[in-house]
Amino acid sequence: MDELDGIGWRLVPGSVTLIGGDPGIGKSTLLLQATASLARGRPVLYVSGEESLSQVGLRARRLEVADAP
């Protein structure tokens, strides 16, 4: 994703990445879009410590992300 490439962010296969920041800046939205893009052809685990499954599902549907819960 261009947004992540612009900040020089890279994922390492098999790694765990923790993203933090102030509330309301778009972390969940950006990361849900990024994981949906990464999930094409490979497994991705999206874990949220602050949002319920239904909240993540609502956002995924709003963003029109495939395979939303």
C-alpha positions as CSV (number, residue, x, y, z in Angstrom):
1,M,0.0,0.0,0.0
2,D,1.3,3.4,-0.9
3,E,0.4,4.8,2.6
4,L,2.7,2.3,4.3
5,D,5.4,2.4,1.6
6,G,5.6,6.2,2.2
7,I,6.7,5.7,5.8
8,G,9.2,3.0,5.0
9,W,7.3,0.2,6.7
10,R,8.1,-3.4,5.8
11,L,6.8,-6.7,7.1
12,V,9.1,-9.6,7.8
13,P,7.5,-13.0,7.0
14,G,6.6,-14.9,10.2
15,S,6.9,-11.8,12.3
16,V,4.5,-10.1,14.7
17,T,4.0,-6.3,14.2
18,L,2.4,-4.1,16.9
19,I,1.0,-0.8,15.7
20,G,0.2,2.0,18.3
21,G,-0.8,5.6,18.2
22,D,-3.4,8.1,19.4
23,P,-7.1,7.2,19.3
24,G,-8.9,8.1,16.1
25,I,-6.0,8.5,13.8
26,G,-7.0,5.7,11.5
27,K,-4.8,2.8,12.6
28,S,-7.6,0.2,12.5
29,T,-8.9,1.4,9.1
30,L,-5.4,1.5,7.5
31,L,-4.4,-1.9,9.0
32,L,-7.6,-3.6,8.0
33,Q,-7.1,-2.4,4.4
34,A,-3.4,-3.5,4.5
35,T,-4.2,-7.0,5.9
36,A,-6.9,-7.5,3.3
37,S,-4.4,-6.7,0.6
38,L,-1.8,-9.0,2.2
39,A,-4.3,-11.8,2.6
40,R,-4.6,-12.4,-1.1
41,G,-3.1,-15.9,-1.4
42,R,-1.6,-16.1,2.1
43,P,-2.9,-16.4,5.7
44,V,-3.1,-13.2,7.8
45,L,-4.1,-12.9,11.4
46,Y,-5.7,-9.6,12.4
47,V,-5.9,-9.1,16.2
48,S,-7.4,-6.1,17.9
49,G,-7.1,-5.5,21.6
50,E,-9.5,-2.6,21.6
51,E,-12.3,-3.5,19.1
52,S,-14.7,-6.4,19.2
53,L,-15.3,-8.9,16.4
54,S,-18.5,-7.1,15.5
55,Q,-16.8,-3.7,15.3
56,V,-14.0,-5.1,13.1
57,G,-16.7,-6.7,10.9
58,L,-18.7,-3.5,10.6
59,R,-15.6,-1.6,9.5
60,A,-14.6,-4.4,7.1
61,R,-18.0,-4.3,5.5
62,R,-17.9,-0.5,5.3
63,L,-14.5,-0.7,3.6
64,E,-15.8,-3.5,1.3
65,V,-13.1,-5.9,2.4
66,A,-13.7,-9.5,1.2
67,D,-14.3,-12.3,3.8
68,A,-15.4,-9.9,6.5
69,P,-16.7,-11.6,9.7
